[in-house]
Amino acid sequence: MGNPVSLFLYTGVLFMNEPVKVLTIAGSDSGGAAGLQADLKTWAALGMYGMSVVSVVTAQNSMAVTAVHPLPLDFVAAELDAVLTDYGAAAVKTGFLGRVDLIQTIAAKLSLYQLCNIVIDPVLVNHKGQAMFSPEVTQAYIDHLLPLADLITPNRREAELLTGLSVQSVMEMETAVIHLHAFGPKYVLLKGGRDGDELVDLFYDGTAVTQFRSPRIDTINTHGSGDTLSAAVCAFLAQGMGMETAVYKAHQFTHQAIQRAASWQLGHGHGPVAPYKPQH
C-alpha cells in the first residue's frame, strides 16, 4: 500500500515531501490581525512554510496603534542573512518598512540573494488613508524596491502618493496602474476601488487591465485584508502558478476570509479577517 506522506530512503537518511518556503519582511501586530501575523496565518492555511523578518514591533489592538518600536537596521539585515543563507525562499513579500535606510538595505539583500516572486506591498498609509511617513520614504520605494518587484499591491491612497495623481474612480485607477507600472514592477495590482455595491481591484500586466470584482461585505472586520491578499499571492506564486492566476485565486481567498469573520466581535473596533476555517 502507498504511503500518503510519500517517504523515501536515501543513503540511510529519511526524507519526506517538504513544504514550500515563503518569507515575509514586515512588522509585528500585537493584536494578530495584520502584519507578519496575517501573513503567517495565510501561509499556514495554504500549506506553506512561513518565515519572518521583523522590521518593527507595534503595540496595537482593534482600536489603535499605541506604540511603535523599529528594530535596528543591522539586526533586520542579520535576520535576512540568517534566513536566506540557510533556508532560501520560493517567494518573498514586504509589508511595513517605513524607513529609507531599511528600504535600501532590503532592496540590496533581495538583489544579492537573487530572489524571485517578489511581492512589494508599499505600506504608506494607515487604515484612515493618512500618510504615515515622509515623502522620502515614498521615493525610496520608487527608487529601490518597485523596480525589483514581480508584483506591487498598493491601495488607491498609496497609489496617489506614489504617482501624484488622483485615484478615486475606476477610470482614474486605470490611468494609475499604467503610471505605477512605469516604475519598474512586472505587474501591478491596485486595490480598493468602489463601483456601486462592488469592490474593484485592477490588475495590469503591462499591456492589458483586468478587473477583479467582488460584492462589498457589510463589515468593519477588514483589518489585515491587504496583508492576507499579498501573502496569498506569494503562496500561489511559490506553488508555480502564473501571476494572473495567483492574483485571481488570492482575490477569492481574501474575499472568503473577510466573509468568514464578518460577524466577529473580538475587540471593540476594526476587527481581523479569517484566512482559515475556524474550528469550533
N, C-alpha and C positions, 0 to 999 in steps of 0.2 A: 504493500500500500504506500502511496506517496505521502510525504510529509508536507503539510501546508506551509510550514515555515521555510522549506527549501534549504536544507543544510547540506554541506558537502565537506569532505575531509581532504586536506592538502598538507603533506609533509608533517602530519601529526598535529596540525592546528585546525580547530573547528571554526568555520565561517558561517555566516548567515546573511540573508539579504539585508542590506543596510538602508536606513532612511536617507533621504536626500537632505543635504546640509544647506541651510539658508541663514543669513546674517542680517540683523538689524543694528543700525548705528543711530541711537535715539535716546530720548530722555525717559526717566522713570516716573510714572504716575502712581503716587501712593494710594490713590483710590482705585487703581486697577482698571480704569476704563479706557485709557488712551496710552500713547507712547509705546514703549517696548513691551509692556504687559499685553496690550491689544495685539501686537504683532505675534508674540509667543503663543497666545491663546488661539489665534487664527491658524498658525502653523501646526499646532498640536491637533486641531480639528481636521486639518488637511493631511495629516500623516507626515509632516516634515520634522526634521531635527533642527530646532531653532536655537540660534546662538545670539548673544547680545554684546554690543559695545556701548557702555553707558556714557552719554555725553553730559548729562545734567540730572540732578536729583531734585524732584519737586515735592513740596508738601501741598497736597490738594485733595479735594473731595468733589462732590457733585455740585457744590455751590461756588467754590472759589479756589484760586491758587494763592496760598498764604506765604510761601517761601520758595525760593529757587536757589540751588547751590550748583554752579557749574563745576565740573571736575577739571583738575589741572590738565593743560594741554599735553604734557609729556605722559600723563597717566592714560589719557584716551589713546594716544599713539601706542603706548605699551599694550593696551587691550587689543588693539587692531593687530599688532605684530604677533601677539600670543595666539590669537585665533587663526590668523591666516598663514602663519608659518607651519602650523600643525594640521588643523582641520581643513583649511581652504573653505570655499563656499561656492555652491552652484548658482546662487543668486544673492544679491545684497540690496538693501534699501536704507535710505536715510530718513530720519524724522527731525526732531527738534535739535538744531545745532546752535544758531543764534550768535556766532562769533566769527569774525573774518579769519582770524588765525586758525581756528578749528576747521572751517570750510577749506582753507588752503591745505591744511595737513591731511584731511580726509581725501581730498582730490589727489594729492601726491601718493597716498597709500593705495588708492584704487588703481592708479596708473602703474605703480611699482609692482603690484601683485597681479596685474593684467586680468582683473575680474570681468566677468561677463554678466549679462542680465542685471544691469544696474538700474534700479528704480529710485528716482530722486523725488521725494515729497518736499517741496520747498516751503517749510513751515515758517510763515512770515507774519501771520495774524492770529489773534485769539478767536474764541468762538463768537465774539461780537463783531468780527471783521476789522478790529482795530490793529494797526501795525504795532508789532512788539519790538522792533529793532530799528537801528539807524539805516539810512539809505545805503551805507557802505556794505551792510550785510546782504541786502538785495543784489548789489552789484557784484559781490563776491560769488554769489550763486551763478550769476550770468557769466562771469569770467572763468570760473574754475570747475563748477560741478555740472551745470547744464550741458556743456559740450561732451562730457563723458557719459551722459545718461542714455540708456536704451529707451527709457520712458520717464517723463516728468508728469506729476499729478497735482498741479495747483488747483485751488478753487478760484472762483471768479475774482474775489478781492485780491488774492495773491497774484493773479494774472494782471490785475490793474497795476499793482506795484511793480511788477516785472516789465510790463510793456509801456506804461504811461497812458494806456487807453482806457476809456470807459468800457466796462464789460458787464452789462446789465441784461440785455436781451439775448436771445439765442442768436440773432443775426450778428450782434457785436461779439459774441463768443466765437462765431465762425471766423471773424476777422482776427481775433486774438490768437487763435491756435496757429495761424499762419505766422504771425509775428513771434510767437513762442518757439515755433519750430526753427526759425532763423537763428536762434541762439545756439543750435547745435545738437539737440537731442534727436534720436532717430524717430521717436514717436511722442505725441502729446496727448494726454487725457485731461481735459478741462472739466472740472466738476461743478455741480451746484446750480445749473440753470433751472429756471422755472418756466413752464408753459401751461397755464391753467392749473389743472389738478395733477399734472405730471412733473416729475423731476427729469432733467435732461443733462446728460454728460456727453461731451463731444470728444471723439477720438480722431486724431489726424495722423496720417502716415506719410505726409509729405506730398501727397497727391490728392487724396480724397478725404472728405469729412464724413464720419459715420456717427449717427446719433444713437445713444443708448438711453432708452426711456423706461421709467418705472412709475407706477402710481404713487403719489405722495401719501405717506402713512402719518396719521394724526397722532404724533407723539413728540415729547421733548427728549426722549431717550435716544439720542444720536451721538453722544459723546464717544469718540473713538471710531466713528464710522469711516473717516478718511484714512486712518491708520489701518483699519481692517481691510479696506479696499486695496490699498497699495501693497499690503502684506499678502493678500490673496493673489494679486497679480504676480508677485515674486514667486509664490509657491507654484503656480501653474507654469510659469516660465521655466522654473527649475526642473519641472517634470517633462520639459521638452516641447511644450505647446508653442505655437506661433503667437505673436503679440496680440493680434486682434482677438483670437480665440481666448487667450489668457484674460484679456480685459473684459470680454463678454461674460466669461464664467465668474470672474471676480465681482462684476456688477451684480449678477444674480445672487451670488453668495452674500454680498453685503446687504442687499435688499431683504433677504431672508433673515439675516442677523438683526436688522432693525425690527422686522416684523415679530420675531420671537420675543423681544424684550419690550415691545410697545407698551404693555400694561404694567411693567415692573415699577416698583417704588422702593428702590434700595436705599436712597437717601432723600434729601429734601429739595434737590434741584435737578440739574441736567444729567440724566442717567445714562448708563452704558448700553451698548448693543450686546447681542449674544451670538458670537461666532461659533456656536456649538449647540448641540441639543441638550438642554438642561435635564439632569437626572433627578427624578423625584423618588 
